[in-house]
Amino acid sequence: MLGKRIRLERIIDRNTGKTVILPLDHGAGMGPIEGLVDLKTAVDAAAEGGANAVLGHLGLALHGHRSAGKDVGLILHFSVSTEFNPTDGDAKVSVNNVQTALKLGADAVSIHVNFGSETEAEQLRVFGKIATNCLEWGVPLLVMAYPRGPKIENPNDVENVKKVARIAAELGADIIKVPYTGDSKSFKEVVDGALGVPVVIAGGAKGDDLAALKNVEGAIKAGGAGVAMGRNAFQHKNPADFIKATAAVVHGGKTAEEAVKEFLK
């Protein structure tokens, strides 16, 4: 597993054991939304702000990655659904493979699984195939594990979140991304049940700076491994500064209030 360990060190800080990931995959499902019209600008901000990695589809590697002076890890995302789907927006399909990701210089790959969706069985089948390919090639696998579907009333409920995190760990995830459960005490249940696999929270929809960073602070206190912060970062008026604030909470031990005061005056 030497290859996986070496690649993981490119996207997880070897000193803190934590990571700040900037997901830039939204364009494949939603088009050129605010903040992602120009991928190179978003990647430059991620690098300037001190993100450990950026995450996106083929377009990120082909049209946006590593144009800045600073380096930043590359995670290629395989799963997609679009706003045009007339019946089930939770039906993710895979559009890439491990070998191609390696040819493009990826440090890791990622997939999205909606547990509870009507196509869950197919998504799990793809999960298994990609996980075994990642083992064969020594590539870390990030799994975005979300409780989503007709019977899921609360996707942030700790019972739902800790179940999907554990399933992802059982099936071969090297990093697990889940919704935040709202407080440190409940999120610790998620972390404790994930077999030691690093668990990061999703940043969620664009909102208040302090509220977003308080979620990150709570996750870190619970033993979480960081955050995948998307729209709150790349749609911020000063994306690099917001990423700096996020990194200060994840890696620097700052409180959310301290980070806002220092970087987001």
N, C-alpha and C positions, 0 to 999 in steps of 0.2 A: 504493500500500500504506500510505498515511498512516493510515487507520482502524485497520489492524492494529497499527501501531507505537504509536499512542496508547493503544489498549486493552491492549497488552502491558505498557505502563508502569504500568498499574493493578494488575498481578499479578506483575510482576518488578521488583524494586528497581532503579531507574535508576542508583544509585550503585555497587552491587555486581554488578549483572547476574545476581542469583540470587534464588531464591524459596523461601518456606516455604508450602506448600499443605496445608490440612487437609481431607482427603476425608471427607465425611459422607454418602456414597451408599449405605452398607451397609444402611440401613433398607428400601430398595426391594427388596433380595434376601433379607434375613434377618429383617426385622421390627424391632420396637423393642428392639434389643440394648442391653446396658449402655453407658451414656454417650450414647445417642442417643434415649432416651425423650422428652426435650424438646430439640428442635433449637435453640431460642432460647438455651438455656443453653450448648450446645456452641459456637454462633456467638459468644456473648459471651466465652467463654474464648479462642476464636481471636483475636478482636480485642484483648482485654486482653493476650494473650501476644505479640502482634506478628506474627501470621501475615499473609502477603501476600494470601491468598485462601482462601476456602472453596469446596468442590466438592460438588455434589449434584444430585438430581433436581428436578423441579417442586416437590416438597414443601418443598425448602429455600427457594426463592424465595417460595412462597405462605405458608409457616408458620414460617419461622425466620430469614430473612436480615436482617441489619442492624438488630437491636434494640438493640445496644450503642451507647455514645457514640462509640467509635472506629469508623472505617470499615474495611471489609475487602472485597477484590475478590470477585466472584461468577463462578464457573465452573459452567455448567449441563451436567450429564452426560446423555448420550443413551442409553447402552447398559445393558441389564439382562438378568439371568437370575435365577431364584429357586431356593430349596432344594426347591421342589415338582417341579421338572423330573425326570421319572422315568428319563431316559436320558442326557442330556448337559448337565451344568451349565456347560460351556464354550460353549454355544450362545447367544451374545449377540445380542439384537435391539435395534433402535433405536426409541425411543418419543418422540422430540421432533424439532424441526427448527430451523434457524438463525433463521428469521424470528420464531418464537415466543420463542426465547431472547432476541432483541433487544427484543421487546416487554416482556419481564420484567426488562430492565435488565442482562442478563448482560454481563460484560466479555470472556468467552471461552466456548467450548464444549468438551466432551470426549467421546471415544468410547473403547471398550475393544475390542481385537482380540486374540483368542486364536489365535496362529499355530500351526498344527499340529492344531487341532481339526477335527472332522468337518464343521463348517459354516464353515471358513475362507473358502471362495470367496464365500459370501454376505456374510460380515463384511467382506471386502475390497471387494466391490461397494458396500456401504453407505459404507465409508470413502471411496471415490472420489467418491461423490455428495456427501457432506458436505464434503469438502475443497474441491470446486469451488464449492459454495455459500458456504463461508467466504471464498474468494477474491472472489466476487462482492460480498459484503456487508462485507468488511473486518473479519472476525471471526477472532481467533486460535483455532487448533485444537490442543488437547492430546490426544495419543494415548497411551493406556495399552497398551503393546505387550508382550505376554506370550507366551513359548514354552510352550504348553500343549496337550496332546493325547496320543493313544494311543502315539505314537512318541517323545515327549519324555521322556527318562529323567531329565534334570537341568535344570529351568527356570532355574537360576542359572549354568549353564555359559557361559563367556564366548563360545564359538563360537555358541551359540544366541542369547544376548542381543545381541551386536553385529550379528547378521544381522537380527533383528527391528527393532532401532533404525534400521538403515540403510534397511530397507524402509519404515518409518514416515516417515523423512525424505524418501525418494524420492517418496512418495505425497502429501506436502503437509503433514505435521505441523509446527506451529510450536513445540511443546514435546513432548518424548517422555518418558514415564514407563516405567521398566523395573525389573525386579528387580536388586538389587545382586549383583555377581559375587563378592563376598567379600574383595577386596583392591584397593588403588589401582592396582597395576600392570595387572591384568586389566581393571579398569573403564576405564582410560585408553584401551584398545583400543576400547571401546564409544563413548566420547566422540569419539575421533579419527575413527571411521568414520561419524559421524552428520551429515556435511556442514555442520558449524557450527550445527546446530539444538540449542538447549539441552536437555540430558538431566538429568532428575531421577530419583532412586531412589524405589522404593516403601518405605514404612516397615516393612511386614510385620506379622506377627501380634504380639499383645501379648507383651512379653518384658521383659528386664532393661533398665533405663534406660541404663546405661553402654554395654551392647552395642549398643543401638539408635543411640545417639549416635556410637559409634565407626564404625558403618557410614556415617553422614552425614559424619563427618570424612574418612573414606577417599574417599568420592565427591567431596568438595570438593577434596581434594588432587589427584585425578585430572583435575580440570577440569570436574567436574559442576556443574550449575546449581542444585542444591538438593535438596529432598525433598518428597514428598507423604506426610505422616506422619499416619496415621489412628488405629488402635486404640491404639498406644502413647501417643498424646496424649489422645484423648477418653475413653479408659478409665483414664487415670491418676488417682490420688487427688487430684492438683492439676494439672488440665489446663493452666491458664494458665501455671503455672511450668514445666511440661515444654516448652511451646511457646516460652517465653522461652529456655530452655536450647538448644533446637533452633535458634532464630534466632541465638543467640550463636555457635554453631558455623558456621552458614551465612553470616551477614552480618558477624559480629564477629571471625572468625578465631580463636575460642577452640578449645582442644582439648576432646575429650569429657570428660576428667577435670576440666578447669577449669570447664566448664559445669555439670557435676554438683555440684561443690563450691560454686559460686556460687548456683545456683538450686534445687538439689534436696537440700538438707541434711537 
